[in-house]
Structures are given as C-alpha cells and as structure tokens.
C-alpha cells in the first residue's frame, strides 16, 4: 500500500511536528523504507528462503539501529535532516499494524526465523488486493487524498514550488505571512 504509507505518514508528521526544519523528502523515504528493504529481499531475491515481505525493515530493531546511526554518526544540519527517517519508518510499522505480528516486530527476541506468508503469485495478489479487499482500496484513497492535500495546500502543483520542494524538502506556505502593523 504505497500511497497509504506516503500520505498518512506525511500527514502524521505534519500534524504532530509541523513544518519546522523537517525535510519531507526524508519523511517520504522513511514512509516506504521498510518495504523498499523487505520486498526485494523476501519476494524477489530470496523468496524461497523467506516467503514473506515483512523482514528486517519491519522490526523495531531496524528502527532503533536507524535512530542510533543518525544520533551517533551525523551532526548539525545533516542530523536534523535525517532524524525523521526512523520516525517515519516507525509510523510505517504502525500503519502495517505490526503489533499483530510480534515475532517480526520484536525480531530476534522470539527467534531468528520470520513467519512465512506463502502466496502463489505475490505481485499479482498485490495488484488485485484493492479489488478483493475494499478496505485496502479505501486506505490507498486516503493516502492519495492526503498527498493531494499536501500538493494543493503547499502549492506543489506549481512547477517552481515543486522544484523547490524537490531541491529542499521544505513545505512553504502559499499565503504570505500577515503583516503586523
């Protein structure tokens, strides 16, 4: 659920932390990072070994390692830019309801094996899931609506504003600040 993760994670970060000094490009990366790690490993490269799309990136250990890596090795503006990555990845785990899979969430506390989720044709099932599970389609729509809100609310449909966002990751208000006087 690509748009679900992108849109809802960005909304959670905006409504809890705001715009201040947050690089929303890093938020969007963190929103999908667990899937970017696990799907290629578990469903492409080593499918016969793992038979799941929720592996290392879907663990609290991954989030903690990402958090401590930023804290230990980065400083200044670079640390401020990347601190949000692990928070966005943690939101991803919450959106995936990983508490329903404690063996994966708390890996390796309950053993080093990941629970298998065999699927005959995983990628076809992913494409058809919104049609067979209406809640999945609603979640994707909620993510798209959230992304559209961001694009409209921060003027990202305008070419120059979008280019500035891609360059800086900052969300700038479209309305000028009220004058004091």
CORMO-V866271 format. One record per pair of residues at least 24 apart in sequence whose ideal C-beta (glycine too) atoms are under 10 Angstrom apart, sorted by the first residue. I is the first residue (numbers start at 1). J is the second residue. If there is no record, write none. Layout:
I:J
I:J
This chain:
1:32
1:35
1:95
1:96
1:126
1:129
1:130
1:136
1:137
1:139
1:140
1:142
1:143
2:31
2:32
2:35
2:126
2:140
2:143
2:144
3:139
3:140
3:141
3:142
3:143
3:144
3:145
3:146
3:147
3:148
4:31
4:92
4:95
4:96
4:136
4:138
4:139
4:140
4:141
4:142
4:143
4:144
4:146
5:30
5:31
5:32
5:33
5:34
5:35
5:88
5:91
5:92
5:95
5:96
5:139
5:140
5:143
6:31
6:32
6:88
6:92
6:143
6:144
6:146
6:147
6:150
7:31
7:139
7:140
7:141
7:142
7:143
7:144
7:145
7:146
7:147
7:148
7:149
7:150
8:91
8:92
8:94
8:95
8:139
8:142
8:143
8:145
8:146
8:147
9:84
9:87
9:88
9:89
9:90
9:91
9:92
9:94
9:95
9:143
9:146
10:88
10:91
10:143
10:146
10:147
10:149
10:150
10:171
11:91
11:142
11:143
11:145
11:146
11:147
11:149
11:150
12:87
12:88
12:91
12:94
12:95
12:146
13:84
13:87
13:88
13:91
14:146
14:149
14:150
14:153
14:154
14:171
16:87
16:91
17:84
17:87
18:171
19:154
19:170
19:171
19:172
19:173
20:80
20:170
20:171
21:77
21:80
21:81
21:83
21:84
21:170
22:80
22:81
22:83
22:84
22:87
22:169
22:170
22:171
23:77
23:80
23:81
23:82
23:83
23:84
23:85
23:168
23:169
23:170
23:171
24:84
24:88
24:150
24:154
24:165
24:168
24:169
24:170
24:171
25:81
25:84
25:165
25:166
25:167
25:168
25:169
25:170
26:81
26:82
26:83
26:84
26:85
26:87
26:88
26:169
27:84
27:85
27:87
27:88
27:91
27:169
27:171
28:88
28:147
28:150
28:169
29:82
29:84
29:85
29:88
29:89
29:169
30:63
30:66
30:82
30:84
30:85
30:86
30:87
30:88
30:89
30:90
30:91
30:92
31:85
31:88
31:89
31:91
31:92
31:95
31:143
32:57
32:88
32:89
32:92
33:57
33:62
33:63
33:66
33:85
33:86
33:88
33:89
33:92
34:58
34:59
34:62
34:63
34:88
34:89
34:90
34:92
34:93
34:95
34:96
34:98
35:92
35:96
37:62
37:89
38:62
38:104
38:114
39:122
39:123
39:126
42:114
42:116
42:117
42:122
43:117
43:119
43:122
43:123
43:126
44:122
44:123
47:118
47:119
47:122
49:114
49:116
50:113
50:114
50:115
50:116
50:117
51:114
51:115
51:116
51:117
51:118
51:119
51:122
52:101
52:104
52:114
52:115
52:116
52:117
52:118
52:119
52:122
53:117
53:119
53:122
53:126
54:93
54:96
54:98
54:101
54:103
54:104
54:105
54:107
54:114
54:115
54:117
55:104
55:107
55:114
56:104
56:107
56:108
56:114
57:89
57:92
57:93
57:104
58:89
58:92
58:93
58:96
58:98
58:101
58:104
58:105
58:107
58:114
59:93
59:98
59:103
59:104
59:105
59:106
59:107
59:108
59:109
59:114
60:89
60:90
60:93
60:98
60:104
60:105
60:106
60:107
60:109
61:105
61:106
61:107
61:108
61:109
62:86
62:89
62:90
62:93
62:107
63:87
63:88
63:89
63:90
63:91
63:92
63:93
63:105
64:90
66:90
81:169
84:169
95:139
95:143
